Amino acid sequence: MLNDTVNFYVDGTNNYEKGSITLNITSDVGFTGNLILKRTSSKSNFLIWEDYKIFNILNETVNITYEDYLVESQVVYQYGIQRINTSGFRGKLT
């Protein structure tokens, strides 16, 4: 288990013109490591979380904008972020 001393935030906005969801991923302090963007949906009744995208961060406050183009109409999505180290240990999903 990782010591989670950094708070991460994920905020999503529908982008109807592009047919995507724009995600803003931020942190409250500087961070070095790997982050996994995870996603679940109403298709699994929000029970199955999938690893979706990995970001490598090097000593900076996280401020990432990411477009999710793999969305379906009439499906509700939830996103989270999780730390992972080189040994595969994961932090809490936020």
C-alpha positions as CSV (number, residue, x, y, z in Angstrom):
1,M,0.0,0.0,0.0
2,L,1.2,3.5,-0.8
3,N,1.4,6.3,1.6
4,D,-1.1,8.8,0.1
5,T,0.0,12.2,1.2
6,V,-1.1,14.0,-2.1
7,N,-4.7,14.7,-2.8
8,F,-5.9,14.3,-6.4
9,Y,-9.0,15.6,-8.0
10,V,-10.8,14.6,-11.2
11,D,-13.5,16.9,-12.7
12,G,-15.3,16.0,-16.0
13,T,-17.4,18.0,-18.4
14,N,-19.5,16.8,-21.4
15,N,-18.2,18.1,-24.7
16,Y,-21.2,17.6,-26.9
17,E,-19.6,19.1,-30.0
18,K,-16.6,16.7,-29.9
19,G,-18.6,13.8,-28.6
20,S,-16.3,13.4,-25.6
21,I,-15.8,14.1,-22.0
22,T,-13.1,16.6,-21.0
23,L,-11.3,15.6,-17.8
24,N,-9.3,17.9,-15.6
25,I,-6.9,16.1,-13.2
26,T,-5.2,18.2,-10.5
27,S,-3.3,17.8,-7.3
28,D,-2.9,20.0,-4.2
29,V,1.0,19.7,-4.1
30,G,3.9,18.6,-6.2
31,F,4.2,14.9,-7.0
32,T,6.5,12.4,-8.7
33,G,5.3,9.0,-9.8
34,N,2.7,7.3,-11.9
35,L,-1.0,7.9,-11.9
36,I,-3.7,5.7,-13.4
37,L,-6.9,7.2,-14.7
38,K,-9.7,4.7,-13.9
39,R,-13.3,4.5,-15.2
40,T,-16.5,2.8,-14.4
41,S,-19.9,3.1,-16.0
42,S,-23.6,2.5,-15.6
43,K,-23.1,-0.5,-17.9
44,S,-21.6,-2.4,-15.0
45,N,-23.8,-0.7,-12.4
46,F,-20.6,1.1,-11.3
47,L,-19.1,-2.1,-10.0
48,I,-16.1,-2.7,-12.4
49,W,-13.3,-0.2,-12.5
50,E,-11.0,-0.3,-15.6
51,D,-7.5,1.0,-15.8
52,Y,-7.9,3.6,-18.6
53,K,-4.7,5.7,-19.0
54,I,-1.3,6.0,-17.2
55,F,0.4,9.3,-16.6
56,N,4.0,9.7,-15.6
57,I,4.5,12.8,-13.4
58,L,7.9,14.2,-12.5
59,N,8.0,16.6,-9.5
60,E,5.2,18.9,-10.4
61,T,1.7,19.9,-9.3
62,V,-0.6,17.8,-11.4
63,N,-2.7,19.8,-13.9
64,I,-3.7,17.5,-16.8
65,T,-6.5,18.0,-19.3
66,Y,-7.5,14.7,-21.0
67,E,-10.2,14.1,-23.6
68,D,-12.1,10.8,-23.3
69,Y,-13.4,10.0,-26.8
70,L,-14.5,6.5,-26.0
71,V,-17.9,7.3,-24.6
72,E,-21.3,6.0,-25.5
73,S,-24.6,7.9,-25.5
74,Q,-27.0,7.0,-22.7
75,V,-24.1,5.7,-20.6
76,V,-23.1,7.5,-17.4
77,Y,-19.4,7.4,-16.4
78,Q,-17.4,7.9,-13.2
79,Y,-13.7,8.6,-13.2
80,G,-11.0,8.2,-10.5
81,I,-7.3,8.5,-10.1
82,Q,-5.0,6.1,-8.4
83,R,-1.2,6.1,-7.7
84,I,0.9,3.1,-8.6
85,N,4.6,2.5,-7.9
86,T,7.1,0.5,-10.0
87,S,6.4,-2.6,-7.9
88,G,2.7,-2.5,-8.8
89,F,1.5,-1.4,-5.4
90,R,-1.5,0.9,-5.7
91,G,-2.8,3.7,-3.5
92,K,-6.4,4.6,-2.7
93,L,-8.8,5.4,-5.6
94,T,-9.9,9.0,-5.4
